């Protein structure tokens, strides 16, 4: 597990981070997304306080993440049910084959 030290700028503040090398690209994309969202809030709502912008960005992004996580959980649950059905069909098929061989 290789780590890299990087500095990222969020809302005008510079933050040093130590992250896994393989995570660097994603971290930089997230930083860009956060800064883009901050700029959008500042422009759209004429918010001057960075703290307020950060709070609104956090609320928006975490809400989106939460909704996606719920959707993913529902899909995963659906796939689990499908796999159980497939497993039952395979067991039934195997049982039928054994009965034919006897």
N, CA, C and O atoms as CSV, one atom per row, in Angstrom:
chain,resi,resn,atom,element,x,y,z
A,1,UNK,N,N,0.847,-1.169,0.000
A,1,UNK,CA,C,0.000,0.000,0.000
A,1,UNK,C,C,0.898,1.238,0.000
A,1,UNK,O,O,1.436,1.622,1.039
A,2,UNK,N,N,1.054,1.853,-1.158
A,2,UNK,CA,C,1.852,3.060,-1.277
A,2,UNK,C,C,0.997,4.269,-0.954
A,2,UNK,O,O,-0.161,4.361,-1.360
A,3,UNK,N,N,1.595,5.198,-0.213
A,3,UNK,CA,C,0.895,6.426,0.117
A,3,UNK,C,C,1.608,7.600,-0.516
A,3,UNK,O,O,2.812,7.560,-0.772
A,4,UNK,N,N,0.843,8.641,-0.762
A,4,UNK,CA,C,1.387,9.858,-1.342
A,4,UNK,C,C,0.850,11.036,-0.535
A,4,UNK,O,O,-0.295,11.028,-0.081
A,5,UNK,N,N,1.691,12.038,-0.367
A,5,UNK,CA,C,1.261,13.259,0.314
A,5,UNK,C,C,0.915,14.290,-0.751
A,5,UNK,O,O,1.715,14.581,-1.640
A,6,UNK,N,N,-0.294,14.839,-0.645
A,6,UNK,CA,C,-0.729,15.858,-1.595
A,6,UNK,C,C,-1.305,17.036,-0.823
A,6,UNK,O,O,-1.626,16.929,0.361
A,7,UNK,N,N,-1.426,18.145,-1.507
A,7,UNK,CA,C,-2.103,19.314,-0.942
A,7,UNK,C,C,-3.264,19.640,-1.858
A,7,UNK,O,O,-3.117,19.693,-3.079
A,8,UNK,N,N,-4.417,19.856,-1.252
A,8,UNK,CA,C,-5.602,20.208,-2.032
A,8,UNK,C,C,-6.142,21.535,-1.527
A,8,UNK,O,O,-6.014,21.869,-0.349
A,9,UNK,N,N,-6.743,22.279,-2.431
A,9,UNK,CA,C,-7.346,23.552,-2.065
A,9,UNK,C,C,-8.854,23.427,-2.145
A,9,UNK,O,O,-9.417,23.085,-3.185
A,10,UNK,N,N,-9.492,23.713,-1.022
A,10,UNK,CA,C,-10.950,23.683,-0.949
A,10,UNK,C,C,-11.405,24.999,-0.340
A,10,UNK,O,O,-10.992,25.361,0.762
A,11,UNK,N,N,-12.250,25.705,-1.058
A,11,UNK,CA,C,-12.824,26.979,-0.591
A,11,UNK,C,C,-11.736,27.962,-0.170
A,11,UNK,O,O,-11.905,28.718,0.788
A,12,UNK,N,N,-10.629,27.945,-0.887
A,12,UNK,CA,C,-9.557,28.891,-0.607
A,12,UNK,C,C,-8.579,28.442,0.463
A,12,UNK,O,O,-7.575,29.115,0.697
A,13,UNK,N,N,-8.844,27.327,1.113
A,13,UNK,CA,C,-7.938,26.800,2.144
A,13,UNK,C,C,-7.101,25.672,1.580
A,13,UNK,O,O,-7.585,24.890,0.761
A,14,UNK,N,N,-5.868,25.576,1.999
A,14,UNK,CA,C,-4.958,24.534,1.536
A,14,UNK,C,C,-4.883,23.446,2.597
A,14,UNK,O,O,-4.633,23.728,3.769
A,15,UNK,N,N,-5.100,22.200,2.181
A,15,UNK,CA,C,-5.157,21.083,3.115
A,15,UNK,C,C,-4.195,19.981,2.689
A,15,UNK,O,O,-4.302,19.463,1.577
A,16,UNK,N,N,-3.255,19.616,3.564
A,16,UNK,CA,C,-2.357,18.504,3.251
A,16,UNK,C,C,-3.057,17.175,3.550
A,16,UNK,O,O,-3.739,17.035,4.565
A,17,UNK,N,N,-2.882,16.222,2.670
A,17,UNK,CA,C,-3.486,14.902,2.850
A,17,UNK,C,C,-2.443,13.831,2.594
A,17,UNK,O,O,-1.541,14.011,1.776
A,18,UNK,N,N,-2.571,12.718,3.297
A,18,UNK,CA,C,-1.780,11.530,3.010
A,18,UNK,C,C,-2.785,10.457,2.612
A,18,UNK,O,O,-3.615,10.034,3.417
A,19,UNK,N,N,-2.696,10.025,1.353
A,19,UNK,CA,C,-3.689,9.095,0.817
A,19,UNK,C,C,-2.999,7.962,0.073
A,19,UNK,O,O,-1.808,8.041,-0.226
A,20,UNK,N,N,-3.746,6.916,-0.224
A,20,UNK,CA,C,-3.228,5.834,-1.052
A,20,UNK,C,C,-2.989,6.370,-2.453
A,20,UNK,O,O,-3.757,7.193,-2.953
A,21,UNK,N,N,-1.942,5.909,-3.071
A,21,UNK,CA,C,-1.595,6.369,-4.413
A,21,UNK,C,C,-2.757,6.156,-5.380
A,21,UNK,O,O,-3.043,7.008,-6.221
A,22,UNK,N,N,-3.422,5.011,-5.249
A,22,UNK,CA,C,-4.518,4.694,-6.173
A,22,UNK,C,C,-5.754,5.561,-5.950
A,22,UNK,O,O,-6.646,5.591,-6.798
A,23,UNK,N,N,-5.819,6.265,-4.823
A,23,UNK,CA,C,-6.961,7.128,-4.535
A,23,UNK,C,C,-6.760,8.569,-4.981
A,23,UNK,O,O,-7.699,9.364,-4.941
A,24,UNK,N,N,-5.556,8.912,-5.404
A,24,UNK,CA,C,-5.249,10.308,-5.693
A,24,UNK,C,C,-6.164,10.901,-6.765
A,24,UNK,O,O,-6.682,12.004,-6.590
A,25,UNK,N,N,-6.364,10.197,-7.850
A,25,UNK,CA,C,-7.199,10.724,-8.936
A,25,UNK,C,C,-8.619,11.013,-8.447
A,25,UNK,O,O,-9.189,12.059,-8.757
A,26,UNK,N,N,-9.184,10.074,-7.680
A,26,UNK,CA,C,-10.546,10.273,-7.169
A,26,UNK,C,C,-10.618,11.433,-6.184
A,26,UNK,O,O,-11.578,12.203,-6.204
A,27,UNK,N,N,-9.621,11.562,-5.331
A,27,UNK,CA,C,-9.600,12.661,-4.369
A,27,UNK,C,C,-9.563,13.989,-5.103
A,27,UNK,O,O,-10.281,14.923,-4.743
A,28,UNK,N,N,-8.732,14.075,-6.126
A,28,UNK,CA,C,-8.631,15.326,-6.886
A,28,UNK,C,C,-9.945,15.633,-7.621
A,28,UNK,O,O,-10.332,16.796,-7.733
A,29,UNK,N,N,-10.625,14.604,-8.118
A,29,UNK,CA,C,-11.921,14.816,-8.768
A,29,UNK,C,C,-12.951,15.330,-7.768
A,29,UNK,O,O,-13.743,16.218,-8.082
A,30,UNK,N,N,-12.934,14.765,-6.565
A,30,UNK,CA,C,-13.869,15.195,-5.529
A,30,UNK,C,C,-13.586,16.639,-5.123
A,30,UNK,O,O,-14.516,17.423,-4.933
A,31,UNK,N,N,-12.316,16.992,-4.990
A,31,UNK,CA,C,-11.946,18.369,-4.651
A,31,UNK,C,C,-12.455,19.325,-5.731
A,31,UNK,O,O,-13.002,20.384,-5.425
A,32,UNK,N,N,-12.270,18.938,-7.000
A,32,UNK,CA,C,-12.777,19.770,-8.096
A,32,UNK,C,C,-14.299,19.910,-8.022
A,32,UNK,O,O,-14.840,20.997,-8.226
A,33,UNK,N,N,-14.979,18.811,-7.732
A,33,UNK,CA,C,-16.439,18.844,-7.615
A,33,UNK,C,C,-16.865,19.780,-6.479
A,33,UNK,O,O,-17.774,20.592,-6.652
A,34,UNK,N,N,-16.220,19.670,-5.337
A,34,UNK,CA,C,-16.559,20.527,-4.196
A,34,UNK,C,C,-16.367,21.994,-4.556
A,34,UNK,O,O,-17.246,22.818,-4.304
A,35,UNK,N,N,-15.220,22.320,-5.145
A,35,UNK,CA,C,-14.955,23.719,-5.508
A,35,UNK,C,C,-15.923,24.230,-6.573
A,35,UNK,O,O,-16.313,25.397,-6.546
A,36,UNK,N,N,-16.312,23.368,-7.506
A,36,UNK,CA,C,-17.296,23.752,-8.522
A,36,UNK,C,C,-18.647,24.041,-7.877
A,36,UNK,O,O,-19.305,25.029,-8.204
A,37,UNK,N,N,-19.049,23.169,-6.961
A,37,UNK,CA,C,-20.326,23.360,-6.265
A,37,UNK,C,C,-20.304,24.638,-5.419
A,37,UNK,O,O,-21.300,25.360,-5.362
A,38,UNK,N,N,-19.192,24.914,-4.773
A,38,UNK,CA,C,-19.075,26.143,-3.984
A,38,UNK,C,C,-19.266,27.360,-4.883
A,38,UNK,O,O,-19.997,28.290,-4.540
A,39,UNK,N,N,-18.602,27.343,-6.035
A,39,UNK,CA,C,-18.725,28.463,-6.980
A,39,UNK,C,C,-20.165,28.613,-7.454
A,39,UNK,O,O,-20.658,29.732,-7.593
A,40,UNK,N,N,-20.847,27.490,-7.703
A,40,UNK,CA,C,-22.250,27.539,-8.129
A,40,UNK,C,C,-23.127,28.171,-7.047
A,40,UNK,O,O,-23.968,29.019,-7.348
A,41,UNK,N,N,-22.935,27.763,-5.795
A,41,UNK,CA,C,-23.732,28.326,-4.707
A,41,UNK,C,C,-23.447,29.807,-4.532
A,41,UNK,O,O,-24.365,30.598,-4.316
A,42,UNK,N,N,-22.173,30.189,-4.626
A,42,UNK,CA,C,-21.823,31.604,-4.481
A,42,UNK,C,C,-22.487,32.438,-5.568
A,42,UNK,O,O,-22.966,33.541,-5.307
A,43,UNK,N,N,-22.515,31.909,-6.782
A,43,UNK,CA,C,-23.094,32.645,-7.911
A,43,UNK,C,C,-24.621,32.654,-7.851
A,43,UNK,O,O,-25.250,33.701,-8.000
A,44,UNK,N,N,-25.204,31.487,-7.635
A,44,UNK,CA,C,-26.660,31.353,-7.672
A,44,UNK,C,C,-27.344,32.051,-6.505
A,44,UNK,O,O,-28.373,32.702,-6.684
A,45,UNK,N,N,-26.774,31.917,-5.313
A,45,UNK,CA,C,-27.437,32.429,-4.119
A,45,UNK,C,C,-26.735,33.646,-3.512
A,45,UNK,O,O,-27.133,34.121,-2.448
A,46,UNK,N,N,-25.718,34.143,-4.166
A,46,UNK,CA,C,-24.959,35.308,-3.693
A,46,UNK,C,C,-24.482,35.127,-2.255
A,46,UNK,O,O,-24.554,36.048,-1.441
A,47,UNK,N,N,-23.999,33.934,-1.962
A,47,UNK,CA,C,-23.484,33.630,-0.624
A,47,UNK,C,C,-22.013,34.041,-0.576
A,47,UNK,O,O,-21.218,33.642,-1.427
A,48,UNK,N,N,-21.671,34.823,0.405
A,48,UNK,CA,C,-20.290,35.301,0.530
A,48,UNK,C,C,-19.493,34.484,1.543
A,48,UNK,O,O,-18.272,34.375,1.428
A,49,UNK,N,N,-20.166,33.916,2.523
A,49,UNK,CA,C,-19.492,33.178,3.588
A,49,UNK,C,C,-19.163,31.761,3.113
A,49,UNK,O,O,-20.062,30.983,2.796
A,50,UNK,N,N,-17.881,31.435,3.067
A,50,UNK,CA,C,-17.436,30.110,2.609
A,50,UNK,C,C,-17.998,28.997,3.484
A,50,UNK,O,O,-18.301,27.908,2.996
A,51,UNK,N,N,-18.136,29.273,4.769
A,51,UNK,CA,C,-18.679,28.265,5.685
A,51,UNK,C,C,-20.103,27.892,5.288
A,51,UNK,O,O,-20.468,26.716,5.297
A,52,UNK,N,N,-20.904,28.891,4.942
A,52,UNK,CA,C,-22.272,28.615,4.499
A,52,UNK,C,C,-22.272,27.817,3.201
A,52,UNK,O,O,-23.057,26.883,3.038
A,53,UNK,N,N,-21.390,28.189,2.280
A,53,UNK,CA,C,-21.286,27.458,1.016
A,53,UNK,C,C,-20.887,26.007,1.246
A,53,UNK,O,O,-21.455,25.092,0.650
A,54,UNK,N,N,-19.898,25.809,2.120
A,54,UNK,CA,C,-19.456,24.446,2.428
A,54,UNK,C,C,-20.582,23.624,3.036
A,54,UNK,O,O,-20.736,22.445,2.716
A,55,UNK,N,N,-21.366,24.240,3.909
A,55,UNK,CA,C,-22.493,23.528,4.520
A,55,UNK,C,C,-23.514,23.123,3.466
A,55,UNK,O,O,-24.018,21.999,3.486
A,56,UNK,N,N,-23.821,24.029,2.548
A,56,UNK,CA,C,-24.791,23.722,1.494
A,56,UNK,C,C,-24.254,22.651,0.542
A,56,UNK,O,O,-24.994,21.756,0.132
A,57,UNK,N,N,-22.979,22.742,0.192
A,57,UNK,CA,C,-22.360,21.733,-0.680
A,57,UNK,C,C,-22.377,20.376,0.007
A,57,UNK,O,O,-22.705,19.364,-0.612
A,58,UNK,N,N,-22.024,20.358,1.282
A,58,UNK,CA,C,-22.036,19.106,2.030
A,58,UNK,C,C,-23.434,18.497,2.043
A,58,UNK,O,O,-23.599,17.302,1.800
A,59,UNK,N,N,-24.421,19.309,2.323
A,59,UNK,CA,C,-25.798,18.821,2.355
A,59,UNK,C,C,-26.203,18.244,1.004
A,59,UNK,O,O,-26.785,17.161,0.939
A,60,UNK,N,N,-25.901,18.959,-0.065
A,60,UNK,CA,C,-26.276,18.497,-1.397
A,60,UNK,C,C,-25.557,17.198,-1.767
A,60,UNK,O,O,-26.193,16.247,-2.222
A,61,UNK,N,N,-24.244,17.155,-1.577
A,61,UNK,CA,C,-23.480,15.977,-1.985
A,61,UNK,C,C,-23.788,14.749,-1.138
A,61,UNK,O,O,-23.891,13.638,-1.658
A,62,UNK,N,N,-23.935,14.954,0.167
A,62,UNK,CA,C,-24.257,13.818,1.030
A,62,UNK,C,C,-25.670,13.311,0.748
A,62,UNK,O,O,-25.916,12.106,0.810
A,63,UNK,N,N,-26.590,14.206,0.444
A,63,UNK,CA,C,-27.951,13.785,0.075
A,63,UNK,C,C,-27.927,12.939,-1.194
A,63,UNK,O,O,-28.587,11.902,-1.268
A,64,UNK,N,N,-27.167,13.383,-2.191
A,64,UNK,CA,C,-27.039,12.620,-3.433
A,64,UNK,C,C,-26.394,11.258,-3.168
A,64,UNK,O,O,-26.839,10.239,-3.695
A,65,UNK,N,N,-25.348,11.253,-2.352
A,65,UNK,CA,C,-24.675,10.004,-2.008
A,65,UNK,C,C,-25.634,9.050,-1.311
A,65,UNK,O,O,-25.675,7.859,-1.622
A,66,UNK,N,N,-26.407,9.581,-0.363
A,66,UNK,CA,C,-27.347,8.764,0.395
A,66,UNK,C,C,-28.397,8.142,-0.525
A,66,UNK,O,O,-28.727,6.964,-0.391
A,67,UNK,N,N,-28.921,8.942,-1.463
A,67,UNK,CA,C,-29.923,8.410,-2.402
A,67,UNK,C,C,-29.324,7.316,-3.274
A,67,UNK,O,O,-29.962,6.290,-3.508
A,68,UNK,N,N,-28.093,7.529,-3.759
A,68,UNK,CA,C,-27.428,6.516,-4.590
A,68,UNK,C,C,-27.171,5.248,-3.780
A,68,UNK,O,O,-27.328,4.140,-4.292
A,69,UNK,N,N,-26.779,5.409,-2.524
A,69,UNK,CA,C,-26.523,4.258,-1.667
A,69,UNK,C,C,-27.808,3.449,-1.460
A,69,UNK,O,O,-27.778,2.219,-1.474
A,70,UNK,N,N,-28.924,4.136,-1.271
A,70,UNK,CA,C,-30.206,3.440,-1.118
A,70,UNK,C,C,-30.581,2.699,-2.390
A,70,UNK,O,O,-31.043,1.559,-2.334
A,71,UNK,N,N,-30.385,3.347,-3.551
A,71,UNK,CA,C,-30.669,2.703,-4.827
A,71,UNK,C,C,-29.801,1.463,-5.004
A,71,UNK,O,O,-30.286,0.418,-5.438
A,72,UNK,N,N,-28.539,1.578,-4.673
A,72,UNK,CA,C,-27.609,0.453,-4.801
A,72,UNK,C,C,-28.017,-0.688,-3.883
A,72,UNK,O,O,-27.948,-1.855,-4.271
A,73,UNK,N,N,-28.437,-0.359,-2.679
A,73,UNK,CA,C,-28.869,-1.386,-1.730
A,73,UNK,C,C,-30.096,-2.127,-2.257
A,73,UNK,O,O,-30.192,-3.346,-2.117
A,74,UNK,N,N,-31.032,-1.399,-2.861
A,74,UNK,CA,C,-32.217,-2.036,-3.439
A,74,UNK,C,C,-31.833,-2.956,-4.586
A,74,UNK,O,O,-32.351,-4.068,-4.696
A,75,UNK,N,N,-30.918,-2.492,-5.447
A,75,UNK,CA,C,-30.465,-3.320,-6.569
A,75,UNK,C,C,-29.744,-4.563,-6.066
A,75,UNK,O,O,-29.950,-5.657,-6.590
A,76,UNK,N,N,-28.909,-4.400,-5.062
A,76,UNK,CA,C,-28.185,-5.533,-4.494
A,76,UNK,C,C,-29.152,-6.549,-3.909
A,76,UNK,O,O,-28.981,-7.755,-4.084
A,77,UNK,N,N,-30.161,-6.060,-3.217
A,77,UNK,CA,C,-31.172,-6.945,-2.649
A,77,UNK,C,C,-31.888,-7.720,-3.746
A,77,UNK,O,O,-32.153,-8.914,-3.606
A,78,UNK,N,N,-32.199,-7.025,-4.846
A,78,UNK,CA,C,-32.858,-7.677,-5.988
A,78,UNK,C,C,-31.962,-8.766,-6.576
A,78,UNK,O,O,-32.437,-9.858,-6.887
A,79,UNK,N,N,-30.669,-8.476,-6.729
A,79,UNK,CA,C,-29.743,-9.466,-7.283
A,79,UNK,C,C,-29.567,-10.655,-6.349
A,79,UNK,O,O,-29.398,-11.781,-6.815
A,80,UNK,N,N,-29.604,-10.427,-5.050
A,80,UNK,CA,C,-29.511,-11.531,-4.096
A,80,UNK,C,C,-30.691,-12.478,-4.266
A,80,UNK,O,O,-30.532,-13.699,-4.243
A,81,UNK,N,N,-31.874,-11.901,-4.436
A,81,UNK,CA,C,-33.074,-12.718,-4.637
A,81,UNK,C,C,-32.956,-13.516,-5.931
A,81,UNK,O,O,-33.296,-14.698,-5.969
A,82,UNK,N,N,-32.472,-12.866,-6.993
A,82,UNK,CA,C,-32.287,-13.575,-8.262
A,82,UNK,C,C,-31.295,-14.725,-8.120
A,82,UNK,O,O,-31.526,-15.817,-8.639
A,83,UNK,N,N,-30.210,-14.482,-7.428
A,83,UNK,CA,C,-29.205,-15.535,-7.241
A,83,UNK,C,C,-29.759,-16.703,-6.431
A,83,UNK,O,O,-29.456,-17.861,-6.717
A,84,UNK,N,N,-30.558,-16.402,-5.435
A,84,UNK,CA,C,-31.188,-17.469,-4.645
A,84,UNK,C,C,-32.114,-18.292,-5.541
A,84,UNK,O,O,-32.139,-19.520,-5.457
A,85,UNK,N,N,-32.872,-17.609,-6.397
A,85,UNK,CA,C,-33.768,-18.314,-7.330
A,85,UNK,C,C,-32.972,-19.195,-8.287
A,85,UNK,O,O,-33.350,-20.339,-8.539
A,86,UNK,N,N,-31.888,-18.674,-8.812
A,86,UNK,CA,C,-31.048,-19.448,-9.744
A,86,UNK,C,C,-30.455,-20.657,-9.021
A,86,UNK,O,O,-30.426,-21.762,-9.563
A,87,UNK,N,N,-29.986,-20.439,-7.803
A,87,UNK,CA,C,-29.418,-21.543,-7.033
A,87,UNK,C,C,-30.460,-22.631,-6.792
A,87,UNK,O,O,-30.147,-23.817,-6.899
A,88,UNK,N,N,-31.685,-22.247,-6.473
A,88,UNK,CA,C,-32.750,-23.227,-6.250
A,88,UNK,C,C,-33.056,-23.988,-7.533
A,88,UNK,O,O,-33.268,-25.201,-7.502
A,89,UNK,N,N,-33.081,-23.275,-8.670
A,89,UNK,CA,C,-33.336,-23.953,-9.945
A,89,UNK,C,C,-32.213,-24.932,-10.273
A,89,UNK,O,O,-32.477,-26.031,-10.760
A,90,UNK,N,N,-30.981,-24.552,-10.017
A,90,UNK,CA,C,-29.856,-25.444,-10.281
A,90,UNK,C,C,-29.901,-26.678,-9.381
A,90,UNK,O,O,-29.621,-27.791,-9.825
A,91,UNK,N,N,-30.255,-26.471,-8.121
A,91,UNK,CA,C,-30.377,-27.616,-7.210
A,91,UNK,C,C,-31.490,-28.559,-7.665
A,91,UNK,O,O,-31.346,-29.780,-7.603
A,92,UNK,N,N,-32.583,-27.986,-8.115
A,92,UNK,CA,C,-33.696,-28.800,-8.608
A,92,UNK,C,C,-33.276,-29.561,-9.864
A,92,UNK,O,O,-33.589,-30.741,-10.023
A,93,UNK,N,N,-32.572,-28.877,-10.741
A,93,UNK,CA,C,-32.093,-29.515,-11.970
A,93,UNK,C,C,-31.121,-30.651,-11.636
A,93,UNK,O,O,-31.204,-31.726,-12.231
A,94,UNK,N,N,-30.214,-30.427,-10.707
A,94,UNK,CA,C,-29.267,-31.456,-10.291
A,94,UNK,C,C,-29.999,-32.641,-9.690
A,94,UNK,O,O,-29.641,-33.791,-9.945
A,95,UNK,N,N,-31.021,-32.368,-8.896
A,95,UNK,CA,C,-31.828,-33.437,-8.303
A,95,UNK,C,C,-32.532,-34.239,-9.389
A,95,UNK,O,O,-32.594,-35.466,-9.313
A,96,UNK,N,N,-33.061,-33.558,-10.397
A,96,UNK,CA,C,-33.727,-34.241,-11.519
A,96,UNK,C,C,-32.749,-35.129,-12.275
A,96,UNK,O,O,-33.091,-36.244,-12.667
A,97,UNK,N,N,-31.548,-34.641,-12.475
A,97,UNK,CA,C,-30.527,-35.419,-13.185
A,97,UNK,C,C,-30.186,-36.674,-12.386
A,97,UNK,O,O,-30.055,-37.757,-12.958
A,98,UNK,N,N,-30.042,-36.536,-11.080
A,98,UNK,CA,C,-29.738,-37.703,-10.221
A,98,UNK,C,C,-30.869,-38.707,-10.277
A,98,UNK,O,O,-30.628,-39.914,-10.303
A,99,UNK,N,N,-32.113,-38.218,-10.297
A,99,UNK,CA,C,-33.259,-39.113,-10.361
A,99,UNK,C,C,-33.293,-39.859,-11.700
A,99,UNK,O,O,-33.664,-41.032,-11.744
A,100,UNK,N,N,-32.915,-39.195,-12.774
A,100,UNK,CA,C,-32.889,-39.834,-14.085
A,100,UNK,C,C,-31.821,-40.907,-14.132
A,100,UNK,O,O,-32.034,-41.965,-14.725
A,101,UNK,N,N,-30.677,-40.655,-13.518
A,101,UNK,CA,C,-29.558,-41.604,-13.532
A,101,UNK,C,C,-29.865,-42.838,-12.695
A,101,UNK,O,O,-29.265,-43.888,-12.927
A,102,UNK,N,N,-30.768,-42.750,-11.740
A,102,UNK,CA,C,-31.080,-43.886,-10.865
A,102,UNK,C,C,-32.018,-44.812,-11.523
A,102,UNK,O,O,-32.396,-45.827,-10.938
